[in-house]
């Protein structure tokens, strides 16, 4: 437990100042942790780091990671989309000529996993670009979702949510997480500082959006558990002692952050 607490404090001491600073320092940091997350993915898949398939997968991840502002500023337009398409095509070709080492299911998993990682971390940058209050709001909602789900599951959990994927998660815990996320979002909306991302929204709209974010956060958590169970690993990595890898810590955010933008577009 001591190791877990110390590593959490160190990680927070690095992450939160960079989130506050934003800009290029945050982008470089996100590129770094996204790259580590990608290495964790190919390690779980038993793909060699220095191989043509891992290189192509990394290109897909990088193309998915480019923030919209960067693309527009440098007049890249649809270039990342074309690079991603050609990279997916390259993975398919590799499965033809390396069929005994790299199968089509592996290619599909690598390509979709790389895009999932890149898009998730890209929207961390996009959310920070909206405002500091936006990313803080999402982080608080995710933290409340995780924390309340854990305690609700421990004290009231009886009915399994997805026993074949994560035996310890319960329906009661899931509902507790959603309730906790909503409670935190309501508290935050009482503070004028957090009105920036939602200048035209009413409280009931924020609540509906928060419920959606909490649900997607739990799906992200279960998705990561399903991947680890499929590849028979306990943690995605060991970079954070007591916490596992980058994918273990960002599993819910990788899905919540893109959904935050899409839900925001729906309700505004």
N, C-alpha and C positions, 0 to 999 in steps of 0.2 A: 504493500500500500504506500509506503514511504517513497519508493522508487516511482510509483505512478503519479503521486502528488508533485514530486520534484520535476519530473519530465513535463507535466502539464503546466507548471509555473514557467519553466524555461520556454516552452512552445508559445505560451500566451505572451510572454515578454518580448518575443520576436515578432509574432504575428500581429498583435493589436497595434503596436506603434506604426508598423508598415501600412496597416489598413487606414490609420488616421492620416498618415502622410500622403498615401495614394500616389498617383502619377507613376513615373518610371521605376522608382524603387519597388513599389508594389508589383508592377508588371514583371520585373526581373525575378522577384521572389516567387510569384505565381508560376512563371515559366520553370523555375527550379523545382518546385514541389510537384508540378504537373509531370515533369520529366521523371521524377522519382516514382510517382504513382504509375506511370507507364512501365517503368522497369519492374515494379511490383507485379503488374499484370502479366508481363511476359515471363517473369519468374514463376508465377503460379501455373502458367500454361506450359512450362518446361520448354520454352523457346530460347535459344541462345541469344545473348545480348548482341553479339557481333555476327549478325546474319542478315541476309537480304530482306527476309520477311519482317524482322524487327525494325530495320531501317525504314521500310515502306510504312509500317504501322506508326512509327514515330512521325513520319511526314504527315500522315492523316491527323495525328494528334495535334501537331503544330498548326496545320491549316484550320482545324476546328477551334484553336485557341486564340487566333487573331481577333482582337476587339474590333467592333464595327468602326469606332472612331479612327483606329489605325488604318483600316482598309480604305476609308473615305479620304483620310488625310493624304495617303500615298497613292491615291487613285488606282487602287488594285481591283476595284469593282468585283467581278466574279472569279478572279484568279484563285482564291482559296477553294471555291466550290469545284473548279476544274481540276485543281491539284488533288483534291479529295477523291473525285471521280476516277481520275487516272490512277491514283494509288490503290483504290479498291479493285480496279481492273488489273493492276499489277499483281495484287495478292491472288486474284483468281488465276492468273497466268502461272504464278509460282506453284500453285497447287497442282498444276498440270505437269510441270517438269520436276517437281520434288514430291510427287505423290506418296512416296514411301516415307518421307520425313515431315511433310507439311500438308495436312488434309484440308479439304474444302471446309468442313466445320470449324477447323482451327482458323482458317482465313477469315471466315465470317465473324467468328468470335473476336479475333484480333482487331479487325477493322471496326466493328461496332463498339468494342471496348475502348479503342483509341479515340474514336469520335465522342463517346460518352465522357471520357476524362477531359478531353479538350474543351468540349462545349460547357461542361460543368464549371471548369475553372475560368473559362472565358467570361461566363456570366457573373462570376465573382467580381471581375474587373468592371464589367458593365454596370453592376449594381452599385459599386463604389463610385462610378462615374456619374450616376444619378445624384447621389449626395452621400455624405458620411452617415446621415441619419437612416438612409435606406438600408445600408449593409448592417448597421447596428440593429435595426428592427428585425431583419431576417435572422441574424445570429441569435438574438434573444428569443425569438419564436422557436427556433430549432433547439436551443438549449432547454427551454421550458418544455417542449415536446418530449425530448429525451428524458429529462429529469422526472417529470410528472408521470410519464409512462412507466419508468422504472419503479417508482415508489407505489404507484397504483397497482402495478403488477405484483409487487412483493406483498402488499398488505391485503389486496382484494382479489388478486388474479386466480381464477378457477378454470376458465374456458380457454383452451389453446387457440391461438390465432393462426399459426402456420406450423404445426408440430413437425412436419417433415423437413422444414427449412430451419426454423429456430424454435426448439422445444420450450424455451423459457418465456417466450412472448405470449401474452394473453390478450383476449378481447377487452377485458377490464383495463389492462394496462394501456392498450391502444386508445380507448375512450378517455382514460385519465390524461394521456399525453395531449390529446386534442383539446380537452377542457383546459389544461394548463396553458397551452399555447394561446388559446382564446383569451384567457384571463390576463396573460402578460400583454397581449396586443391591446386590450382595452385600457390597461394601466398606462401603456406607452402613449396611446392616443389622447390621454388626459394631459400630456406634456406637450406644449406648443412646438417644441423642437422637432418632434416626430411627425408634424403635419406636412413637412416638405414633400415627401414622396406622394402624398395623397391630398393635394390641395382642394380637390373637388369631390372627394369621397365622403359619404356619410358613414357613421360608425357601423351600421349593419353591413355595409359593403365590405369594410375592412375585416369584420368578423367572418364573413363568408370566405373571403380570400385567405384568411388565416387558417380556417378549417381545411381548405384545399392544400395549403402549404404543409400543414401538419400531416395530412394523409399522404402526400407525396414524400414527405420526409421519412415516414415509416416504411413506405414502399422502397425507398432508396436503401434503407437499412436492411430490409429483407432481401433485396436484390443482391447486396454485397454478401449477405449470409449464404444465399443460394450459390453464388459463384465460389465462395470458399468451400462450401460443402461439396460442390461438384468436383473441385480440384483437390479435395481432401487436405486442406490446410487450416490451421487454427487462426492465423493472422496473415494479412496480406504482406506484412513486412515487419521489421524490428527496429525501425529508425526512432520510434518513440517508446522507450522502455515502459512496460506496464500498460501501454495503449495499443501496441501493434504498429501498423504502417500508416502511410498517408491515406490510403484507400479506406482503412478502418476508421479514421477520424473524420474524413470528409464524405463518407458514404451517403449521408442524408442531404448534405449541402449540394452535392453534385447533381441531384435531381431537383432540389428545392429552388436553387438560384435561377435556372432557366424557367421553371414554372412561375416564379415570382413575376418575371417580366411578361409572360404570356397572360397570366391572370390579371396583371395590372392593365394590360391593353384591353382586356375584355370588360373590365369594370369602369374604366375611365371613359 
